[in-house]
Amino acid sequence: MAVEWAGSGPELLLIIDRSSTVGLRSQLEDQLRLAVRSGRLAGGERLPSSRQLAATLGLSRGLIQDCYAQLQAEGYLTSQAGSATRVAAAAPPRPGTPAPQATPANRPRHAIADFRSGVPDLSLMPREDWAWAIREVCRTSPNGTFDYGDAIGERSLRDVLAAYLRRVRAASATADHLVICTGMAQALGLVLQALAAEGIATFAFEDPGAGTSTTEQAAAAGMAAMPVAVDHDGIDVAALERSGARAVLVTPAHQWPTGVVLAGHRRQQLIAWARQYDGVIIEDDYDAEFRYDRDPVGSMQGLAPDCVISLGTVSKSLAPTLRLGWLIAPDRLLATLARGKRLADRGSPGLDQLALATLIESGRYDRHLRRARAEYAKRREVLVSAVTRHAPGLRVTGLAAGFHAVVHLHAGTDECQIIDEAARRGVGLYGMSAMRRARGAAEPQLVLGFGDTGQRAINAGIVAVADLLRGD
């Protein structure tokens, strides 16, 4: 992205020693050469204008212009009429500087389709609405808004979120029960630290389910992590009892990754377990915003606010980069959670919190969710249709909500072999076995995400690996 400077150029730290026997121009040239050679000034980087640098260093503008001209002649700098002086693009790199590594933003993607899950369509982020909300906050907020805020979150966002979650998720919460966090990861970390402080030593999670980061967070809190099996009704509460855990993380609205919804009788059993053993249910309200052909399922927190901590985020509904999430906690844990949040970072970014509150209050957030839900529903239909047409006989489940599905492969199919061959063909496939903690024979399954994969790519991807899915 091209950036236009508002003034005459950037600042640059250079030191002139007037007591030195070395001439002023020579000092300046030597420092600029060294800055380029060492990588302190990178290729293409803009330098201050001769007028600005002369004023900063107390030198004549002519001396600066002569210095720039000499370094241009040597190939260190480049300049065009009407444009700024810049470091030459071919300037030598800093010795020992490693080559740029691939990042999530620039990493190579599969050429035909990538069915990775857990990521929304980043192009659906309502950028104009978000920019409008930020402008509104900056335009209308009093000066005090720009001071340090409450560590547990801006009151206005907590008020708006509490009302929204009562309306949409049947939660039982007021603003005083909410803590605004920097995404789901921080929310879970704060909760585990608080529970460990209460003496809870064993934490359970769904299997298949939580990734390595969750078990690492439990270890960081000094807790043992115990996987508990999931079946077609959700987490096995009897197995949970046998585990000895007093805290459990569940995804009841749309279990990750099987896609099952926690059955009503299991919800009641889970709440009974928590009350019998003085346990805590940590509810990750995963994929609750995106439901399709069945009635919405309310939050478990609304059923048992005394023993359920509910976690939420806008990472799926808006975009992960916003790093905004929240937790709803019982009264007895609020002081510990507030202290943990204050020690962690003194609070999440205030302007973004106020922008989210403005987005929800204006109705633009609900409007965005309706649009996104409609698009994901179309992609879901394309995926099911493509599998049915090109790999008939395979069952597709987990489609009640969210933007991933589970494809059940034929018995005896080697998940890893299919995934490797698909990658060679330019298609990213992902197996259920990688998400299981328990060892032993299990039905071969693929977890196919369609959140960040368009309709054409979905169809093309399935066509490209159809023979692998069929087992030809």
Long-range contacts (C-beta under 8 A, 24 or more apart in sequence): 5-46, 5-84, 7-52, 8-48, 8-49, 8-51, 8-52, 9-46, 9-47, 9-48, 9-49, 9-52, 9-84, 10-46, 10-47, 10-48, 11-48, 11-56, 12-47, 12-48, 12-53, 14-53, 14-57, 16-57, 16-58, 16-59, 24-59, 24-63, 25-63, 25-66, 25-67, 28-57, 28-59, 28-63, 28-64, 28-67, 29-67, 29-70, 29-71, 32-67, 32-71, 32-76, 32-77, 33-71, 33-74, 33-76, 36-76, 36-87, 36-91, 36-92, 37-91, 37-92, 37-94, 38-94, 39-93, 39-94, 39-97, 40-94, 41-87, 41-91, 42-87, 42-91, 43-87, 43-88, 43-89, 43-90, 43-91, 44-86, 44-87, 44-89, 45-86, 45-87, 46-84, 46-85, 46-86, 47-77, 47-84, 47-85, 47-86, 47-87, 49-84, 49-85, 50-85, 109-428, 110-423, 110-426, 110-427, 110-428, 111-426, 112-425, 112-426, 112-427, 112-457, 112-460, 112-461, 112-464, 113-426, 113-427, 113-428, 113-453, 113-457, 113-458, 113-460, 113-461, 113-462, 113-464, 114-427, 114-428, 114-452, 114-453, 114-457, 114-461, 115-427, 115-428, 115-429, 115-430, 115-446, 115-447, 115-448, 115-449, 115-450, 115-453, 115-458, 115-461, 116-428, 116-430, 116-449, 116-452, 117-257, 117-403, 117-404, 117-430, 117-447, 117-448, 117-449, 117-451, 118-256, 118-404, 118-449, 118-451, 119-320, 119-449, 119-451, 119-452, 120-315, 120-316, 120-317, 120-318, 120-319, 120-320, 120-372, 120-403, 120-451, 120-452, 121-372, 121-375, 121-376, 121-451, 121-452, 121-454, 122-319, 122-452, 124-368, 124-371, 124-372, 124-375, 125-318, 125-319, 126-318, 126-359, 126-364, 126-368, 129-359, 129-364, 129-368, 130-318, 130-355, 130-359, 132-364, 133-355, 133-356, 133-358, 133-359, 133-362, 133-364, 134-351, 134-355, 136-355, 136-358, 137-351, 137-354, 137-355, 137-358, 138-351, 141-354, 145-350, 145-351, 145-354, 146-350, 148-346, 148-347, 149-347, 149-350, 149-353, 150-347, 151-338, 151-341, 151-342, 151-346, 151-347, 152-178, 152-179, 152-180, 152-337, 152-338, 152-341, 152-342, 152-347, 153-178, 153-179, 153-180, 153-326, 153-347, 153-348, 153-353, 154-180, 154-350, 154-353, 154-354, 154-357, 156-353, 156-354, 156-357, 157-353, 157-354, 157-356, 157-357, 158-326, 159-357, 160-357, 160-360, 160-361, 161-326, 161-357, 161-360, 164-360, 165-299, 165-310, 165-312, 165-328, 169-285, 169-288, 169-298, 169-299, 169-301, 169-302, 169-310, 170-298, 170-299, 170-302, 171-299, 171-301, 171-302, 171-310, 171-328, 172-301, 172-302, 172-305, 173-301, 173-305, 173-310, 173-328, 176-334, 177-305, 177-328, 177-329, 177-330, 177-331, 177-334, 178-326, 178-327, 178-328, 179-326, 179-327, 179-329, 179-334, 179-337, 179-338, 179-341, 180-324, 180-325, 180-326, 180-347, 180-348, 180-353, 181-324, 181-325, 181-326, 181-327, 181-341, 181-348, 182-323, 182-324, 182-325, 182-345, 182-348, 183-313, 183-315, 183-320, 183-323, 183-324, 183-325, 184-284, 184-311, 184-312, 184-313, 184-315, 184-325, 185-213, 185-217, 186-325, 186-344, 187-311, 187-313, 187-325, 187-326, 187-327, 188-214, 188-217, 188-249, 188-282, 188-284, 188-311, 189-217, 189-220, 189-221, 190-327, 190-337, 190-340, 190-341, 190-344, 191-282, 191-309, 191-311, 191-327, 191-329, 191-333, 191-337, 192-217, 192-218, 192-220, 192-221, 192-223, 192-247, 193-221, 193-340, 194-333, 194-336, 194-337, 194-340, 195-221, 195-223, 195-246, 195-247, 195-280, 195-333, 196-221, 196-222, 196-223, 197-336, 198-333, 198-336, 200-246, 200-247, 200-280, 201-246, 202-226, 202-243, 202-244, 202-245, 202-246, 202-247, 203-245, 203-247, 203-248, 203-249, 204-228, 204-240, 204-243, 204-245, 204-247, 204-248, 204-249, 205-248, 205-249, 206-230, 206-235, 206-249, 206-250, 206-251, 206-255, 206-256, 207-436, 207-437, 207-438, 208-257, 208-258, 208-432, 208-435, 208-436, 208-437, 209-249, 209-251, 209-255, 209-256, 209-257, 209-435, 210-249, 210-256, 211-435, 214-249, 223-247, 227-437, 227-438, 229-438, 230-255, 230-258, 230-260, 231-260, 232-260, 233-260, 233-262, 233-263, 233-265, 233-266, 234-260, 234-261, 234-262, 234-263, 234-266, 235-262, 235-266, 235-270, 237-266, 237-269, 237-270, 237-273, 240-270, 240-273, 241-273, 241-277, 245-279, 246-277, 246-278, 246-279, 246-280, 247-279, 247-280, 247-281, 247-282, 248-279, 248-280, 248-281, 248-282, 249-282, 249-284, 250-281, 250-282, 250-283, 250-284, 250-300, 251-283, 251-284, 251-286, 251-287, 252-283, 252-297, 252-300, 253-285, 253-286, 253-287, 253-288, 253-291, 253-297, 253-299, 253-401, 254-286, 254-287, 254-288, 254-291, 254-398, 254-400, 254-401, 254-402, 255-286, 256-284, 256-286, 256-287, 257-398, 257-404, 257-406, 257-432, 257-435, 257-447, 258-397, 258-398, 258-406, 258-432, 259-397, 259-398, 259-399, 259-400, 259-401, 259-402, 259-404, 259-405, 259-406, 260-397, 260-398, 261-294, 261-297, 261-400, 261-401, 262-297, 262-300, 267-300, 267-303, 270-300, 271-300, 271-303, 271-304, 271-307, 271-308, 274-304, 274-307, 274-308, 275-304, 275-307, 279-307, 280-307, 280-308, 280-309, 281-307, 281-308, 281-309, 282-308, 282-309, 282-311, 283-308, 283-309, 283-310, 283-311, 284-311, 285-310, 285-311, 285-312, 286-316, 286-402, 287-316, 287-401, 287-402, 287-403, 288-312, 288-401, 289-316, 289-317, 289-369, 289-373, 290-316, 290-369, 290-372, 290-373, 290-376, 290-401, 290-402, 290-403, 291-373, 291-400, 291-401, 292-373, 292-377, 292-380, 292-399, 292-400, 292-401, 293-399, 293-400, 294-400, 301-328, 305-330, 306-330, 309-333, 314-356, 316-451, 317-365, 317-368, 317-369, 317-372, 318-368, 322-352, 322-356, 323-348, 323-349, 324-348, 324-352, 324-353, 324-356, 376-403, 376-450, 376-451, 378-455, 379-403, 379-450, 379-453, 379-454, 379-455, 379-458, 380-405, 380-450, 382-450, 382-455, 382-458, 382-459, 383-448, 383-450, 383-458, 383-462, 386-458, 386-459, 386-462, 386-463, 387-462, 387-469, 390-462, 390-463, 390-466, 390-469, 390-470, 391-462, 391-466, 391-469, 391-470, 392-470, 393-470, 394-469, 394-470, 403-449, 403-450, 403-451, 404-447, 404-448, 404-449, 404-450, 404-451, 405-447, 405-448, 405-450, 406-432, 406-445, 406-446, 406-447, 406-448, 407-445, 407-446, 407-448, 407-469, 408-443, 408-444, 408-445, 409-443, 409-444, 409-445, 409-446, 409-469, 409-471, 410-444, 410-471, 411-443, 411-444, 412-444, 413-444, 413-471, 414-444, 415-444, 415-445, 415-446, 418-446, 418-465, 418-468, 418-469, 419-446, 421-465, 421-468, 422-464, 422-465, 422-468, 425-464, 425-465, 426-464, 427-461, 427-464, 427-465, 429-465
